């Protein structure tokens, strides 16, 4: 049974009055939704509140869910809209946090202390990689909200273009354009760093 089938079955159970089925969906997606939100806002105190609001809105709307898109894509759209609304209420703009571009996932068991070098790694190369990561982060923060959101969903969350179009409620051609423009902007910022190393271009 794949994830989509499992979600569909839980949704059907929920529609038949099984509230525990929704709890299972929350358990399944809560961490992923919180990580998405954390990449849209700087204020970590907001993440849990926005995630909670996301699931409250999903709970209320789920009876009308028709399954025309994947459940998690539908849920992502609610999360993105909840985050944007919360930030708008606070008169803040969504930005990508530094954590979004950590080279290792926080759940990665192979992660190591930042000061520990691996084979072939020098303090200079480690510093260079940190500078590049900081440059990428700065480039992402400088993007417009739509471009930030598109590149985050694609590169960080790994959604397909079709799923991003669903989540952002826009045509797939618009998604491709936004991701292209975001990558071009990031590449422009990175080019001096990459060209300085072995004469290579990003």
C-alpha positions in Angstrom: 0.0 0.0 0.0 1.6 3.3 -1.1 1.3 6.6 0.7 -1.4 7.9 -1.5 -3.6 4.9 -0.9 -3.0 5.1 2.8 -3.9 8.8 2.9 -7.1 8.1 0.8 -8.1 5.4 3.2 -7.6 7.6 6.3 -9.5 10.4 4.7 -12.4 8.0 3.9 -12.4 6.8 7.5 -12.4 10.4 8.7 -15.4 11.3 6.5 -17.2 8.3 8.0 -16.7 9.8 11.4 -13.5 8.2 12.6 -11.7 11.2 14.1 -8.7 9.1 15.0 -8.0 8.8 11.3 -7.3 12.5 11.1 -4.9 12.2 14.1 -3.0 9.6 12.2 -2.6 12.1 9.3 -1.4 14.7 11.7 1.2 12.3 13.1 2.3 11.4 9.6 2.8 15.0 8.3 3.3 17.2 11.3 7.1 17.2 11.3 7.2 17.8 7.5 4.7 20.6 7.7 6.6 22.2 10.6 9.9 22.0 8.6 8.2 23.7 5.6 6.9 26.5 7.8 10.3 26.9 9.5 11.8 27.5 6.1 9.3 30.3 5.5 9.6 32.2 8.7 12.5 33.3 10.9 10.5 33.4 14.2 10.7 29.8 15.5 8.1 30.6 18.0 5.6 31.0 15.2 6.2 27.6 13.6 4.2 25.5 16.1 1.3 28.0 16.1 1.2 28.1 12.3 1.4 24.3 12.0 -1.5 24.0 14.5 -3.5 26.5 12.5 -2.8 24.5 9.3 -4.2 21.3 10.8 -7.2 23.1 12.3 -8.0 24.5 8.8 -7.4 21.1 7.2 -9.7 19.4 9.8 -12.5 21.8 8.9 -11.9 21.6 5.2 -11.3 17.8 4.8 -15.0 16.8 4.5 -14.9 18.8 1.2 -11.6 17.3 0.0 -12.2 15.6 -3.3 -8.9 13.9 -3.9 -8.2 15.9 -7.1 -4.6 16.4 -5.8 -2.5 14.5 -3.4 -3.4 15.0 0.2 0.0 16.4 1.2 0.0 18.8 -1.7 -3.4 20.1 -0.5 -2.0 20.2 3.0 1.1 22.1 1.8 -1.1 24.7 0.2 -3.0 25.2 3.5 0.4 25.5 5.4 1.8 28.0 2.9 -1.4 30.1 3.1 -1.5 29.9 6.9 2.1 31.0 7.1 1.6 33.9 4.7 -1.5 35.0 6.6 0.3 34.9 10.0 3.2 36.9 8.6 0.9 39.4 7.0 -0.9 39.8 10.3 2.5 40.6 11.9 3.5 42.8 8.9 6.4 40.6 8.2 7.7 39.1 4.9 8.4 35.4 4.6 12.1 34.6 4.4 14.1 31.5 4.2 16.0 30.5 7.4 19.6 29.5 7.4 18.5 26.0 8.4 16.9 25.6 5.0 20.3 25.3 3.4 22.1 23.2 5.9 24.1 20.7 4.0 22.8 17.8 6.1 19.3 17.0 7.2 18.8 17.4 10.9 17.6 13.8 11.1 20.8 12.5 9.3 22.5 10.1 11.6 25.8 10.7 9.9 25.8 14.4 10.7 28.9 15.5 12.6 30.0 18.6 14.6 30.6 21.6 12.4 34.2 21.8 13.7 35.1 18.2 12.8 36.8 17.7 9.5 36.4 14.7 7.2 39.0 13.2 4.9 40.3 15.6 2.3 38.6 18.6 4.0 40.7 21.5 5.1 39.8 24.5 7.2 40.0 26.6 4.1 37.6 24.3 2.1 35.2 24.2 5.0 35.2 28.0 5.3 34.6 28.2 1.5 31.6 25.8 1.7 30.2 27.9 4.5 30.6 31.1 2.5 28.9 29.5 -0.4 26.0 28.3 1.8 25.7 31.9 3.2 25.7 33.3 -0.3 23.0 30.9 -1.4 20.9 31.9 1.7 21.4 35.6 1.0 20.4 35.1 -2.6 17.2 33.2 -1.6 16.3 35.9 0.9 16.7 38.5 -1.8 14.1 36.8 -4.0 10.5 37.8 -4.3 8.1 35.8 -2.2 6.8 33.8 -5.1 10.3 32.9 -6.3 11.3 32.0 -2.7 8.3 29.8 -2.3 8.8 28.0 -5.6 12.5 27.3 -5.1 11.9 26.1 -1.6 9.2 23.6 -2.5 11.3 22.3 -5.4 14.9 22.2 -4.0 14.2 21.8 -0.3 10.9 19.8 -0.1 11.5 17.9 -3.4 8.0 18.5 -4.8 7.4 17.9 -8.5 6.5 20.8 -10.8 2.9 19.5 -10.9 2.8 19.4 -7.0 4.2 22.9 -6.7 1.6 24.2 -9.2 -1.1 22.6 -6.9 0.5 24.0 -3.8 0.9 27.5 -5.2 -2.4 27.4 -7.1 -0.8 28.6 -10.4 -0.1 27.1 -13.9 2.8 24.7 -14.2 4.4 27.1 -16.7 4.5 29.8 -14.1 6.2 27.4 -11.7 8.9 26.5 -14.2 9.5 30.2 -14.9 9.7 31.1 -11.2 12.2 28.3 -10.5 14.3 29.2 -13.5 14.4 32.8 -12.4 15.2 31.9 -8.9 18.1 29.6 -10.0 19.4 32.3 -12.3 19.5 34.8 -9.4 21.2 32.3 -7.1 23.7 31.4 -9.8 24.5 35.1 -10.3 25.3 35.5 -6.7 27.4 32.3 -6.6 29.4 32.8 -9.7 32.2 34.8 -8.1 32.7 32.2 -5.4 32.7 29.3 -7.8 34.9 30.9 -10.5 37.4 31.6 -7.8 37.7 27.9 -7.1 39.3 25.9 -9.9 37.9 28.3 -12.5 34.7 26.4 -12.6 31.2 27.9 -13.1 28.1 26.9 -11.1 
